[in-house]
Amino acid sequence: MTRAMARTWTKSPALAEAGWLGAAMLLALGLTILVTLPSGAPPFETIAVLFEGGLGSVSKLGRVLAGWVPLTLCAVGLLVPFTARLWNIGVEGQVVMGAIFCTWALRPFDSGGVPEILLAMGAGILGGALWALLAGLLRVFGRVHEIFSGLGLNFVALGVTLWLIFGPWKRPGVASMSGTEPIDASLWLPRLGSMTVSWAALALALAAVIGVGLLLRRTTWGLKLRAVGENPKAATLFALGPRRRLLQAFMLCGGLAGLAGAIQVLGVYHRLLPSISSSYGYTALLVGMMASFRLGPVPFICLFFAVLNVGSIQLPLQLGLDSSLSGVIQGVMVLSVFLVHGLRLWLRQRGESA
């Protein structure tokens, strides 16, 4: 890199950010090639199959968007507790609890309409928020780190799901991994044309992106939450209510995760399944780390990951590869961003010391 280019990058932070992101993508591409070589699969053909499998038709695009919605809700929600320097690892369990509460709210109804759907969504939000509040209470008052409490609560949520499916909510005469009795079609979220995604779910995800952005950047609450994350002791001295704000951050994130779980029930599977979360909570953590917990890149990274998830179905069909390769590529992407970010910090520190 010439000195003129270096000066241009220094004067343009946006250009510098794009350059470093491009470097991370090139590194990710190189690492992906290294990952696919031992399997004997052609690297570029593998990547082409992934994207063709996710974007090759309208129906495939619908499945991509159906996966984008809950992933975006979880990833955007994670930005709230991270503003206070909290790692809400329990977001996976909060998705599951949202699905459980949503299913519970629908059980009295054999059919319904908009009021019942709104009730089920509200129940899903409540379930996720309460499950997140439990992790927050353990963190604030029990001094249990949110990583450990979150992981533990994830397993508890999964256990509750299995107990309900094989116990009180099992299908008449059947107890299997196929889940609970399907809800009536009148309780499904309306779809976008012939696609499998709901336009209402898309609208909710976009509203969550805009709402969280405004909340964190344009409100006094967001400013105070950032202050709590930067210096909790000073926040206590200035009467900012750090405990209360930490619990609110947990609940807001949990509410969005619970909404994602409700959408999985109302708009995708139409029943409660053991794998109802589809690991979107854990994937959302990867999205947040790859985006450096900034809002701008989150929807686009979620879309990229959703394409990989849907496209991976074609890997065993066309190339004889395991579909788990898409998860490896996701991990490689995050690792590449971390490596480039570390190199960037090292060069900056070296320049400051010089």
C-alpha positions in Angstrom: 0.0 0.0 0.0 1.4 3.4 -1.0 1.6 6.4 1.3 -1.0 8.2 -0.8 -3.5 5.3 -0.4 -2.8 5.2 3.3 -3.6 8.9 3.6 -6.8 8.5 1.6 -7.9 5.7 3.9 -7.1 7.7 7.0 -9.2 10.6 5.7 -12.1 8.4 4.7 -13.2 6.1 7.6 -16.0 4.6 5.5 -13.5 3.7 2.7 -11.1 2.2 5.3 -14.0 0.2 6.8 -14.9 -1.2 3.4 -11.3 -2.0 2.6 -10.8 -4.0 5.8 -14.2 -5.8 5.2 -13.0 -6.7 1.7 -9.8 -8.1 3.2 -11.8 -10.2 5.6 -13.9 -11.5 2.7 -10.8 -12.4 0.7 -9.4 -14.2 3.7 -12.6 -16.0 4.2 -12.7 -17.1 0.6 -9.1 -18.5 0.9 -9.9 -20.3 4.1 -13.1 -21.8 2.6 -11.0 -23.1 -0.3 -8.7 -24.8 2.2 -11.7 -26.3 4.1 -13.2 -27.8 0.9 -10.0 -29.2 -0.5 -9.8 -32.3 1.8 -13.3 -33.4 0.8 -12.2 -33.4 -2.9 -15.0 -30.9 -3.8 -14.2 -28.1 -6.2 -14.2 -24.9 -4.0 -15.8 -22.5 -6.4 -18.4 -24.9 -7.6 -19.3 -25.6 -3.9 -19.8 -21.9 -3.3 -21.8 -21.6 -6.5 -24.1 -24.5 -5.4 -24.7 -22.9 -2.1 -25.8 -19.6 -3.6 -27.8 -21.3 -6.4 -29.5 -23.4 -3.8 -30.6 -20.3 -1.8 -31.4 -17.9 -4.6 -32.1 -20.1 -7.6 -35.9 -19.7 -7.6 -38.8 -17.8 -6.0 -39.6 -20.6 -3.6 -36.0 -20.8 -2.5 -35.9 -17.1 -1.9 -39.0 -17.5 0.2 -37.3 -20.1 2.4 -34.3 -17.7 2.7 -36.5 -14.9 3.9 -38.4 -17.2 6.2 -35.0 -17.9 7.9 -33.9 -14.3 7.7 -36.8 -13.1 9.9 -36.1 -15.0 13.1 -32.3 -14.7 12.7 -32.6 -10.9 12.3 -34.9 -10.6 15.3 -32.4 -12.4 17.5 -29.3 -10.6 16.1 -30.9 -7.2 16.4 -32.1 -8.0 19.9 -28.6 -9.0 21.0 -27.4 -5.5 20.2 -29.3 -4.1 23.2 -27.7 -6.1 26.0 -24.3 -5.8 24.3 -24.6 -2.0 24.5 -24.4 -2.6 28.2 -21.5 -5.1 27.7 -23.7 -8.1 28.4 -23.5 -11.4 26.5 -27.0 -12.8 26.3 -26.0 -16.4 25.4 -29.4 -17.5 26.5 -31.1 -16.1 23.4 -31.5 -19.6 22.1 -33.6 -20.6 25.1 -35.6 -17.4 24.8 -36.6 -18.3 21.2 -37.7 -21.7 22.5 -39.7 -20.2 25.4 -41.4 -17.8 23.0 -42.5 -20.7 20.9 -43.8 -22.6 24.0 -45.8 -19.6 25.3 -47.2 -19.0 21.8 -48.3 -22.6 21.5 -49.8 -22.5 25.0 -51.8 -19.3 24.1 -53.2 -21.1 21.0 -54.2 -24.3 22.7 -57.8 -23.1 23.7 -58.6 -22.2 20.1 -59.5 -24.6 17.4 -59.6 -21.8 14.9 -59.3 -18.0 14.9 -58.1 -14.9 13.2 -56.2 -11.7 13.8 -57.0 -11.3 17.6 -55.9 -14.9 18.4 -52.7 -14.4 16.3 -51.9 -11.2 18.1 -52.5 -12.9 21.4 -50.1 -15.7 20.5 -47.4 -13.2 19.4 -47.8 -11.3 22.7 -47.5 -14.5 24.6 -44.4 -15.4 22.7 -42.8 -12.0 23.5 -43.8 -12.4 27.1 -42.2 -15.9 27.3 -38.9 -14.8 25.8 -38.8 -11.7 28.0 -39.5 -13.6 31.2 -36.9 -16.2 30.4 -34.3 -13.4 29.7 -35.4 -11.7 32.9 -34.5 -14.8 34.8 -30.9 -14.7 33.4 -30.8 -11.0 34.2 -31.8 -11.5 37.8 -29.1 -14.2 38.2 -26.6 -11.7 36.7 -27.6 -8.6 38.7 -28.5 -10.1 42.1 -26.9 -13.5 42.1 -23.7 -12.4 40.4 -23.9 -15.4 38.1 -22.2 -14.6 34.8 -24.8 -14.3 32.0 -22.8 -16.8 29.8 -23.2 -19.6 32.3 -26.8 -18.8 33.3 -27.7 -18.4 29.6 -26.3 -21.7 28.6 -27.9 -23.5 31.5 -31.3 -21.9 30.8 -31.0 -23.0 27.1 -30.8 -26.6 28.2 -33.7 -26.1 30.6 -35.8 -24.6 27.8 -35.1 -27.6 25.5 -36.0 -30.0 28.4 -39.3 -28.2 28.9 -40.0 -28.5 25.2 -39.4 -32.2 25.1 -41.4 -32.8 28.3 -44.4 -30.9 26.8 -44.2 -32.7 23.4 -43.9 -36.2 25.0 -46.1 -35.4 27.9 -49.0 -33.0 28.4 -49.2 -31.7 24.8 -48.5 -34.9 23.0 -50.6 -35.7 19.9 -53.6 -38.1 20.6 -52.2 -41.6 20.5 -48.8 -40.3 19.3 -45.7 -39.2 21.2 -42.8 -38.5 18.7 -40.3 -36.0 17.6 -42.8 -34.7 15.0 -44.1 -32.2 17.6 -47.5 -31.2 18.9 -50.8 -31.2 17.1 -50.7 -28.7 14.2 -52.5 -25.4 14.6 -55.5 -24.6 12.4 -54.7 -22.9 9.1 -56.8 -19.9 10.2 -54.1 -19.2 12.8 -51.2 -19.2 10.3 -49.5 -15.9 9.5 -50.5 -14.7 6.0 -47.9 -15.5 3.3 -46.3 -13.3 0.7 -47.8 -14.5 -2.5 -46.7 -18.1 -3.2 -43.6 -17.8 -1.0 -43.3 -19.6 2.3 -42.5 -16.4 4.2 -45.1 -14.2 5.8 -45.3 -10.5 4.8 -46.3 -9.8 8.4 -43.2 -11.5 9.7 -41.0 -9.5 7.3 -42.7 -6.3 8.4 -42.0 -7.1 12.1 -38.4 -7.9 11.4 -37.9 -4.6 9.6 -39.7 -2.7 12.3 -37.4 -4.3 14.9 -34.3 -3.2 13.0 -35.5 0.4 12.8 -36.9 0.4 16.3 -33.7 -0.9 18.0 -31.6 1.6 15.9 -33.7 4.5 17.0 -33.8 3.3 20.6 -30.0 2.9 21.0 -29.0 6.0 19.0 -31.8 8.5 19.3 -33.1 8.2 22.9 -32.0 9.1 26.3 -32.6 5.5 27.4 -30.1 4.2 24.8 -27.5 6.9 25.9 -27.9 5.9 29.6 -27.6 2.2 28.7 -24.4 2.9 26.9 -23.1 4.8 29.9 -24.0 1.8 32.1 -21.9 -0.4 29.9 -19.0 1.9 29.8 -18.7 2.5 33.5 -21.3 0.8 35.9 -19.8 2.5 39.0 -20.1 5.9 37.5 -23.6 5.1 36.4 -24.5 4.2 40.0 -23.0 7.5 41.3 -25.0 9.5 38.8 -28.2 7.6 39.7 -28.7 6.1 36.2 -30.2 2.9 37.7 -27.7 0.4 36.2 -29.5 -2.7 37.6 -32.8 -1.6 36.3 -31.4 -0.8 32.9 -29.5 -4.1 32.7 -32.7 -6.0 33.4 -34.6 -3.9 30.8 -31.9 -4.7 28.2 -32.2 -8.4 28.9 -36.0 -8.3 28.7 -36.0 -6.4 25.4 -33.6 -8.8 23.8 -35.6 -11.7 25.2 -38.9 -10.3 23.9 -37.5 -10.1 20.3 -36.2 -13.6 20.6 -39.6 -14.7 21.9 -41.2 -13.1 18.9 -38.9 -15.0 16.7 -40.1 -18.2 18.4 -43.7 -17.2 17.9 -43.1 -16.6 14.2 -41.6 -20.1 13.9 -44.8 -21.5 15.3 -47.3 -19.3 13.5 -45.5 -18.8 10.2 -43.1 -21.7 9.6 -43.8 -25.0 11.4 -47.3 -24.4 12.7 -46.6 -26.6 15.7 -44.1 -26.9 18.6 -41.1 -29.0 17.6 -38.0 -30.0 19.6 -35.8 -28.1 17.1 -38.2 -25.1 16.9 -35.4 -22.6 17.3 -33.3 -24.0 14.4 -30.3 -22.8 16.3 -31.0 -19.2 15.3 -30.0 -17.9 18.7 -26.5 -19.3 18.4 -26.2 -18.2 14.8 -27.3 -14.7 15.8 -24.3 -14.5 18.2 -22.0 -15.2 15.2 -23.8 -12.5 13.2 -23.3 -10.0 16.1 -19.6 -10.8 16.4 -19.1 -10.6 12.6 -20.8 -7.2 12.6 -18.8 -6.0 15.6 -22.2 -5.5 17.2 -23.1 -2.6 14.9 -26.6 -2.4 13.5 -25.8 -1.5 9.9 -24.3 -4.8 8.7 -26.6 -7.1 10.8 -29.5 -7.5 8.3 -27.1 -8.2 5.4 -25.0 -10.7 7.3 -28.3 -12.4 8.4 -29.4 -12.6 4.8 -26.0 -14.1 3.8 -26.2 -16.7 6.6 -29.8 -17.5 5.6 -28.7 -18.1 2.0 -26.0 -20.5 3.2 -28.5 -22.4 5.4 -31.0 -22.9 2.6 -28.4 -23.6 0.0 -26.6 -26.2 2.1 -29.5 -28.6 1.3 -28.2 -28.9 -2.2 -24.7 -29.9 -1.2 -25.4 -33.6 -0.6 -27.7 -33.7 -3.6 -25.3 -32.2 -6.2 -21.8 -32.8 -4.7 -22.2 -35.5 -2.2 -21.1 -33.2 0.6 -22.5 -33.0 4.1 -24.8 -30.0 4.6 -23.0 -29.0 7.7 -20.3 -27.5 5.5 -22.4 -24.3 5.5 -21.9 -24.0 9.2 -18.1 -24.4 8.7 -18.2 -21.6 6.2 -20.1 -19.4 8.7 -17.4 -20.0 11.3 -14.7 -19.3 8.8 -16.3 -16.0 8.0 -16.4 -15.0 11.6 -12.8 -16.1 12.2 -11.7 -14.1 9.2 -13.3 -11.0 10.5 -11.6 -11.5 13.9 -8.2 -12.1 12.3 -8.5 -8.9 10.2 -9.8 -6.9 13.1 -6.9 -8.1 15.3 -4.4 -7.1 12.5 -6.1 -3.7 12.2 -5.7 -3.1 16.0 -2.1 -4.2 15.9 -1.2 -1.9 13.1 -3.0 1.0 14.8 -1.2 0.4 18.1 2.1 0.1 16.2 1.4 3.4 14.4 0.6 5.2 17.7 3.7 3.9 19.4 5.8 5.0 16.5 
